[in-house]
Amino acid sequence: MQERILVVEDEESIARGLKGDLELEGYSVDVMTDGDEALSRILEQTYDLLLLDIMLPGIDGYEICREVRKRGISVPIICLTAKTQEAEIILGLDLGADDYITKPFSPRELRARIRANLRKHNTGENQISRFGDFKLNTTRMELTHNGTLIQLTPTEFKLLAAFVTHPGIVLTRDQLLDEVWGSDVFLSDRVVDTNIAYLRKKLAAHDSQARHYIKTIRGAGYRFDEQLADLS
Ligand code: CA
């Protein structure tokens, strides 16, 4: 299937060049020149990759990155940046871009980066688990519910990931302490209970049934069961 790329670039000559070049490579290419319009388009259509200029009319490329990731969209993003300052590049990557290329760039280098990012994305380096309407991306450490990002602490995230990757299996408090906090840390079991309470509350805020996904197994520990949610 033809892979779809969205080029967001306000300099027409660059945009035109990119479109022609990438179409020759066999991609289907759309071009947008305005930041706000590009974001609306990204939210309503599916692309396999975004090539994103930073300085744009409307919202800038950084803001687009931030909004796209906030909504749990994991499309690969390559920033086209005229800036060589490291800080600018790091900001883009922090906001969720996968890669960047500095203008002026060689078409060959860009094509190689596009192929590499598509490959990386398609081979599933993003580990994604789904339960109910939730989606857990353990690569990005993101939990979303119907596309809405849920704010978890790193501890809550690791705890949830431990459960989701061991569905239907009772995990003892000791196992959870080892898995989430590390085996060289000595903590009370209570810290597990407290964090599970927080986690249940955050899940339930988006889906009331989800509070029952993590079951307390008396005298043993906890078990993650998405299936039995409505029997509790
Ligand atoms: Ca620009």
Residues whose N, C-alpha, C, O or C-beta is under 5 A from the ligand:
A	BS01	CA	D10 E11 D53 M55 L56
